[in-house]
């Protein structure tokens, strides 16, 4: 056995209506491979569906009662194109074998009777190809995830600088506007006393109230983004129990959820390790997540918090994975790529922009973690947060200079990845 490959990691499914062939195949290769068998194409298809993530190779006879082997190979290709497909033929079936090869339905055909040593080598090579393809796909997913994180990290820095700069200048401008609005009621009262009644008092009152409200919203947006983007001044010295903190935040916001008819469930184990955090900001993370749910979740919806310890991206490190799942309508793929954009509005209210989620992203980033969203239309949305355990998260954060340096390379990396994916099955814009 090639020590570089574990041939039992993925199963071989062999389909043949001859029981003798099935028994011979198992007897010859059960010590080397993990074997599944079926006596007809329909049963083989059922096993493919049930064990989709386990099967690396499908080997099927062509001539069987009911559906033929080529039909099963085509079903396997539709189910998962990465499954290696082998057709077993007799001499008279060569025409079907050649047709299957030409249509891309199979990797190879094997004639009966078998040459066992040669068949074993064929099966090994096929599984090696399958494992290489899986490794390639996993590597591409990892690289694309890293690329997205780099782009988002660049936005964290850019928006932080933008918020800090704009906040000062816009607030200075708003001072004059707010001063005018504060004086407007007094001025109207003076004019009313001197020149008679104001003809449309209700208009002026409503206009004044709405402008004040919009100014408060602008101030709130700027303050929220500025507070989130400001880096912690020192080490993260606050130690917290995740479950206790989340329950505390949920209790504080319970009246708002009750008013909307929403339910919050917290299923976080008490024995999770402590996290080292900046407590005010860390609490704000969950407040903002819940505020986003309040603005987007329809009445009667439910939000569920879950958490567990998982292996970290760095060897020897552990992470706490937090999942926040709702029962909302879900988001299509194109929305998921924009969900942390502060200028995207996901509801009918133009006041409810993605500022809350962008602030969440920045807070998680400053704690050395990552956050992303998963969703299916009609299936709700799940926010997944991963945070480091034990080590000071501040020491794991890349500096802003390093983030910007990486962001400059984004375009070059993108073109490299795109070039590497050209011509690969299953690759393309949908997979990015």
Secondary structure by P-SEA (a helix, b strand, c coil): cccccccccbbbbbbcccaaaaaaaaaacccccbbbbbccaaaaaaaaaaacccccbbbbbcccccccaaaaaaaaaaaccccbbbbbbcccaaaaaaaaaaacccccccccccaaaaaaaaaaaaaaaaaaaaaaaaaaaaaaaaaaaaaaaaaaaaaaaaaaaaaaaaaaaaaaaaaaaaaaaaaaaaaaacccccccaaaaaaaaaaaaaaaaaaaaaaaaaaaaaccccccccccccaaaaaaaaaaaaaaaaaaabbbbbbbccccccccccaaaaaaaaaaaaaaaaaacccccbbbbbbcbbbbcccccbbbbbbbbbbccccccaaaaaacccccccccccccccaaaaaaaaaaaaaacccccccccccbbbbbbbbbbcccccccccccaaaaaaaaaaaaaaaaaaaaaaccccccccccc
